[in-house]
């Protein structure tokens, strides 16, 4: 019986912890500015097209139950594997339309337009 009680405590207290709060602006604890976020859910990036000013940082959050990536088509940025709840941010510094996809699910595509 003592073993079960100890195991129960470990299940409650030994869970995965994180030093950062997913979905917050790095270093501030505040949510990213509205319009500068992309949600990954139901095998899609939402919004699929985003327009931001040069110098803007966009944050993606994986709200899906499966792993995804945020990978620029030319390879200039790549989030690596993002598990559920993970975030990735990238600052867009030059104008143009930047297309990206999920390396794991190539049919998932989207773009960021920087006027």
C-alpha angles and dihedrals in degrees: 000000000000090000092056092050091050092047090050091053090050092051090053098041103028096062122128112282130195131209092210131053110238112233096029132113105261112260095008108067087223126121115260114263114279112267093028096085133086122197121211107210138139091012093302143097112238119231093027090198122038129178119205137164120255110273093036122133116218120201123205120200122197104225092165126101091235134065119267139171135218104219126171109230092239093044098248090132135015128177095206117221112338117199122203110299095019121131134206128191131196129181115223109214105165132055123252140079112292115200121201140175145183110267090208094049106028093185087069104091137159142153145220119217117208110189 
